[in-house]
Amino acid sequence: MRLNVMNRSVKVILFVALAAVLAVPSVVNSQDVATGSATATVLTALAVTSTAALVFGNVYQGVTATIANNNAAAGIYAITGQGSAVLSIFMALPEFVALADGSDKMTIAFSTTDASVDTLGGADPTTMAGASGFQNIDPHNFPAAANIGSGGTTNIYLGGKIYPTIDQTAGAYTGDIVLTVAYTGS
């Protein structure tokens, strides 16, 4: 009988142990992983070229000379890059042009209507269409909405005025005009 009681006790203990194991919630570790990606497209690099100097030609002492931005002698700056991208445009303009040896200088000025931005990228300022950009704008303050034309090119045409004095030294005068262009990210 003892064996039966012991056998029964073992069965009860095993049953209770099994019930306890089944009654205790099991700890389940769950984990999941997702993989995403990062993408970017690098736009076409900007290139800026001075394709034609602002040329006043022969001027006389004491006689002011003016070149309009739609004149064949206007300065031309070609911009190439990502079509339709918005640009930041800054032009550093000289106050004077000077002889190569620096012995004399002559005043040069730019009015609020001396520049045009041609988004069709035409190489000739005399044929710029009114709807292809901005005409007769301030070269000191280009529009924030200026952009490269959809074909990837834009030209800037620049005119100005030169003021020789009545005793201006004869010779060839030059001055640097620096155009800086950058994508805005807009």
Backbone torsions as a table, in degrees:
resi	resn	phi	psi	omega
1	MET	NA	-35.9	177.1
2	ARG	-58.4	-38.7	179.9
3	LEU	-66.2	-37.2	178.8
4	ASN	-67.2	-41.9	-179.9
5	VAL	-66.9	-42.2	179.4
6	MET	-67.1	-39.5	179.0
7	ASN	-65.1	-41.2	178.7
8	ARG	-67.9	-39.2	179.5
9	SER	-63.9	-41.5	178.2
10	VAL	-64.1	-41.0	-180.0
11	LYS	-64.3	-41.8	-180.0
12	VAL	-65.8	-42.7	-179.9
13	ILE	-63.4	-44.4	178.6
14	LEU	-63.7	-39.2	180.0
15	PHE	-65.9	-45.3	179.4
16	VAL	-63.9	-41.9	179.3
17	ALA	-63.5	-43.5	178.8
18	LEU	-64.6	-42.2	178.8
19	ALA	-63.4	-39.9	-179.9
20	ALA	-65.0	-41.3	178.9
21	VAL	-64.8	-42.4	-178.8
22	LEU	-72.5	-29.5	-178.5
23	ALA	-76.6	-27.9	-179.4
24	VAL	-79.0	125.0	179.2
25	PRO	-63.9	138.5	-179.6
26	SER	-80.1	144.7	178.0
27	VAL	-85.0	121.3	-179.0
28	VAL	-116.1	122.7	174.5
29	ASN	-92.2	124.8	-179.9
30	SER	-120.7	144.2	-177.8
31	GLN	-148.8	146.1	177.2
32	ASP	-142.6	154.1	-178.6
33	VAL	-134.1	137.4	174.2
34	ALA	-122.7	144.5	177.4
35	THR	-116.5	122.5	176.0
36	GLY	-109.7	-164.2	178.8
37	SER	-149.0	161.7	173.1
38	ALA	-118.0	137.5	-179.7
39	THR	-132.0	154.6	175.0
40	ALA	-158.5	147.0	176.0
41	THR	-120.4	120.6	179.5
42	VAL	-81.7	127.3	-179.6
43	LEU	-76.9	161.1	176.0
44	THR	-56.5	134.8	179.8
45	ALA	-64.0	146.1	175.6
46	LEU	-77.6	143.7	173.0
47	ALA	-135.4	133.1	179.7
48	VAL	-124.7	131.6	-178.2
49	THR	-135.4	135.9	171.2
50	SER	-85.3	108.3	-176.1
51	THR	-94.1	-18.3	177.0
52	ALA	-152.5	133.3	177.8
53	ALA	-75.3	154.3	170.4
54	LEU	-75.1	111.3	-170.9
55	VAL	-112.5	113.6	176.1
56	PHE	-86.6	-15.5	179.0
57	GLY	69.0	-149.8	-179.9
58	ASN	-76.7	126.9	177.0
59	VAL	-123.5	157.8	-178.2
60	TYR	-106.9	149.7	176.7
61	GLN	-55.6	131.9	176.4
62	GLY	76.1	0.7	-178.0
63	VAL	-113.7	114.4	-179.7
64	THR	-66.8	142.2	177.2
65	ALA	-125.0	138.9	-178.3
66	THR	-126.0	137.6	172.3
67	ILE	-121.5	124.5	178.3
68	ALA	-80.6	157.5	-178.8
69	ASN	-69.9	-11.5	176.9
70	ASN	-107.1	19.6	179.0
71	ASN	-94.0	149.5	179.2
72	ALA	-61.4	-20.1	179.8
73	ALA	-92.2	4.2	179.7
74	ALA	-66.2	154.0	174.1
75	GLY	-72.5	142.7	-179.4
76	ILE	-127.3	129.6	177.4
77	TYR	-122.3	122.1	-179.2
78	ALA	-98.2	132.4	177.6
79	ILE	-119.3	129.0	174.2
80	THR	-125.2	147.7	-179.1
81	GLY	174.2	-154.8	-178.0
82	GLN	-71.2	121.3	-179.7
83	GLY	-54.0	135.3	176.8
84	SER	70.9	3.8	178.6
85	ALA	-71.0	142.4	179.6
86	VAL	-81.2	140.1	-174.7
87	LEU	-119.1	153.4	165.8
88	SER	-105.3	125.2	-176.2
89	ILE	-122.5	128.6	176.2
90	PHE	-133.8	132.9	179.2
91	MET	-120.9	120.2	174.9
92	ALA	-89.4	116.7	-174.3
93	LEU	-110.9	138.9	-179.5
94	PRO	-76.5	156.1	173.2
95	GLU	-93.3	-20.4	-178.7
96	PHE	-140.1	155.6	163.8
97	VAL	-112.9	153.1	-173.3
98	ALA	-137.3	159.3	171.0
99	LEU	-67.7	154.3	-177.4
100	ALA	-57.3	-35.4	-179.2
101	ASP	-85.6	-1.2	177.4
102	GLY	76.8	8.1	-175.1
103	SER	-75.6	-17.1	178.1
104	ASP	-152.5	152.6	176.6
105	LYS	-136.8	161.3	-177.2
106	MET	-134.5	138.1	-178.7
107	THR	-69.9	137.0	172.9
108	ILE	-128.0	142.2	-177.5
109	ALA	-137.8	154.9	-179.1
110	PHE	-130.5	123.3	-177.7
111	SER	-85.1	177.0	-179.3
112	THR	-74.5	1.9	178.0
113	THR	-126.8	20.0	-173.1
114	ASP	-89.7	5.8	-179.5
115	ALA	-130.5	156.1	172.3
116	SER	-140.4	147.2	176.4
117	VAL	-117.3	115.0	-177.8
118	ASP	-103.9	104.2	-177.6
119	THR	-76.7	-5.4	173.5
120	LEU	-86.9	-10.2	176.0
121	GLY	69.7	28.0	177.8
122	GLY	-65.7	143.3	-176.4
123	ALA	-86.2	-0.6	-174.6
124	ASP	-124.0	113.3	-178.5
125	PRO	-65.9	-17.8	-178.1
126	THR	-77.2	-12.7	-177.1
127	THR	-115.0	14.9	-178.3
128	MET	-65.2	128.8	177.5
129	ALA	-83.4	143.6	-176.9
130	GLY	-59.4	-30.8	-176.3
131	ALA	-88.9	5.4	-174.9
132	SER	-103.5	30.7	178.4
133	GLY	148.3	-136.0	-178.7
134	PHE	-126.7	124.9	179.3
135	GLN	-109.0	147.0	173.6
136	ASN	54.7	58.4	-179.6
137	ILE	-113.2	169.4	-177.6
138	ASP	-78.5	118.1	179.4
139	PRO	-70.1	-9.9	175.5
140	HIS	-87.4	-11.8	-173.4
141	ASN	-150.9	81.0	-179.3
142	PHE	-72.1	150.6	-179.6
143	PRO	-63.6	143.5	178.9
144	ALA	-68.7	-19.5	-178.1
145	ALA	-92.8	9.4	179.7
146	ALA	-64.6	141.6	-179.3
147	ASN	-144.6	168.2	173.1
148	ILE	-78.9	140.5	178.4
149	GLY	-61.1	160.1	-177.1
150	SER	-59.8	-23.8	178.3
151	GLY	-82.9	-0.5	177.3
152	GLY	91.2	9.0	178.7
153	THR	-134.3	149.0	174.4
154	THR	-147.5	143.4	175.5
155	ASN	-120.0	145.3	172.8
156	ILE	-113.1	130.7	177.5
157	TYR	-110.0	136.0	-176.0
158	LEU	-129.3	128.3	172.5
159	GLY	-109.9	-177.4	178.5
160	GLY	178.4	-173.7	-177.6
161	LYS	-137.1	137.6	-179.8
162	ILE	-115.6	141.9	-174.9
163	TYR	-123.3	82.7	176.1
164	PRO	-71.2	140.8	176.9
165	THR	-80.0	171.3	-178.6
166	ILE	-71.9	-16.1	177.4
167	ASP	-120.6	31.3	-178.9
168	GLN	-60.7	132.2	178.5
169	THR	-66.1	135.1	179.0
170	ALA	-68.3	144.6	178.0
171	GLY	147.1	179.2	-178.3
172	ALA	-93.9	124.2	-178.3
173	TYR	-107.7	141.6	177.4
174	THR	-140.1	159.2	175.9
175	GLY	-154.7	150.8	-177.9
176	ASP	-89.1	133.1	171.8
177	ILE	-115.6	121.8	-174.5
178	VAL	-115.6	122.0	178.1
179	LEU	-104.4	126.5	177.4
180	THR	-118.1	127.9	-177.5
181	VAL	-130.0	140.1	178.8
182	ALA	-145.9	149.7	171.1
183	TYR	-68.8	141.8	178.2
184	THR	-91.1	-19.3	-175.8
185	GLY	86.8	1.3	179.4
186	SER	-83.9	NA	NA
